[in-house]
Amino acid sequence: MLKLVVDEPARKNIPVEAPVPEMSDPISTEPSDRVDGPVEDTAGDEAIGESTELAVHPGVLEALLFSTHHPLTAQRLAELMDLPKQSPLRKAIKSLNLAYEESGRSFRIEQVAGGYQMLTLPEHGEALKRLHQKEIDTKLSKSAVETLAIIAYKQPVLRADVEAIRGVMCGETIRSLMEKHLVRIGGRAELPGRPILYGTTKRFLELFGLNTLKDLPQAEELQPPK
């Protein structure tokens, strides 16, 4: 009896006819939910954000604010602490202030002249005033305080207008305030002779603990208690 033998290579060369899809199962034309490109790993971004916030060291932040006599802007603090953005810094300041409040500390981190600075609370003002009274008296006389107040509320203001309100000459007083970097020349008025206009400086905001001129006490706040 003859035996037909088909070797393996020949079998592999036999073409196989592909199955034809049934017409009852049409190809869908609806958009697919499948994403062909690489899937964005949002969890990684969240982890990066969390690590950035944790990078704010409260001790370093306190050390920077304690060691300066002038306000530090959020941008400057971020640069000194190698932070890529400022939002974690603001959250850290808010957290520190909350801790100070809960522990009854006498100071807070406040916004002053566009930056941040450690300031004592107003209720401790009388004790601090007694401590620094001699220094304050030697720096600003009563006439200087009056002149500075007029300039602060009326700026930009002419010297003639300041003198009309005070009733005395103010040239020397204004010059003294300019030497202390509390008053500056803010331009010239559109009047004959182009007289000088005066205004306050950033140093004025720092000295009185103000962030902007809008924080100046209003008339109703200056009324004596009844």
Protein Blocks (a to p, Z undefined) as FASTA:
>chain_A
ZZddddfklmmmpccddddddfklccdfbdcfbdfbdcddfklmmmmmmmmmmmpcfklm
mmmmmmpcbdcdfklmmmmnopabfklmmmmmmmmmmmmmmnopabdcddeehiacdddd
fklmmmmmmmmmmmmmmmpcfklmmmmmmmmmmpccdfklmmmmnopafklmmmmmmmno
paccebjcdbehiaadddddfklmmmnopablmlpccfklmpccZZ
